[in-house]
Amino acid sequence: MVNIDTDFYSHDRPEHPLLPEDRPRGGGPRAPVAHSRLWIACAIVIAFVLVALVGIVLFP
């Protein structure tokens, strides 16, 4: 008698069906976190505040 369940599930699988993890659980090298957008936004806000303060001080 042929086992139909194992034949059904194994006939189209590759020889080595293990796939690499799509979200590895650490251990490997990590890319540095870039916060360039945060610094640019802070610089723009500080520039507007300085322009407003200089305008108030020079033209009371």
C-alpha positions as CSV (number, residue, x, y, z in Angstrom):
1,M,0.0,0.0,0.0
2,V,1.4,3.5,-1.0
3,N,1.3,6.3,1.5
4,I,-0.5,9.0,-0.4
5,D,0.0,11.8,2.1
6,T,3.8,11.8,2.0
7,D,3.8,11.4,-1.8
8,F,1.4,14.3,-2.2
9,Y,3.4,16.7,-0.1
10,S,6.9,15.7,-1.4
11,H,6.5,15.4,-5.1
12,D,7.1,19.1,-5.9
13,R,9.4,20.1,-3.1
14,P,13.1,20.8,-3.7
15,E,15.7,18.4,-2.3
16,H,16.7,20.9,0.5
17,P,13.5,22.7,1.4
18,L,15.0,24.9,4.2
19,L,14.8,28.6,3.5
20,P,17.0,31.3,5.1
21,E,15.3,33.4,7.8
22,D,13.7,36.5,6.5
23,R,14.2,38.2,9.8
24,P,17.4,36.8,11.4
25,R,17.6,36.9,15.2
26,G,20.8,38.9,15.6
27,G,24.4,37.8,15.7
28,G,25.4,39.4,12.4
29,P,26.9,42.8,11.7
30,R,24.5,45.7,11.8
31,A,24.5,48.8,9.6
32,P,24.8,52.0,11.6
33,V,21.6,53.9,12.2
34,A,21.5,57.1,10.2
35,H,19.7,60.1,11.8
36,S,20.5,62.6,9.1
37,R,16.8,63.6,8.6
38,L,16.5,64.4,12.3
39,W,19.6,66.6,12.3
40,I,18.4,68.5,9.2
41,A,15.0,69.1,10.7
42,C,16.6,70.3,13.9
43,A,18.9,72.6,12.0
44,I,16.0,74.1,10.1
45,V,14.0,74.8,13.2
46,I,17.0,76.3,15.0
47,A,17.6,78.5,11.9
48,F,14.0,79.9,11.9
49,V,14.2,80.6,15.7
50,L,17.5,82.4,15.3
51,V,16.2,84.5,12.3
52,A,13.1,85.4,14.4
53,L,15.3,86.4,17.5
54,V,17.7,88.4,15.4
55,G,14.8,90.2,13.7
56,I,13.3,91.0,17.1
57,V,16.6,92.2,18.5
58,L,17.6,94.3,15.5
59,F,14.1,95.8,14.8
60,P,12.4,96.4,18.2
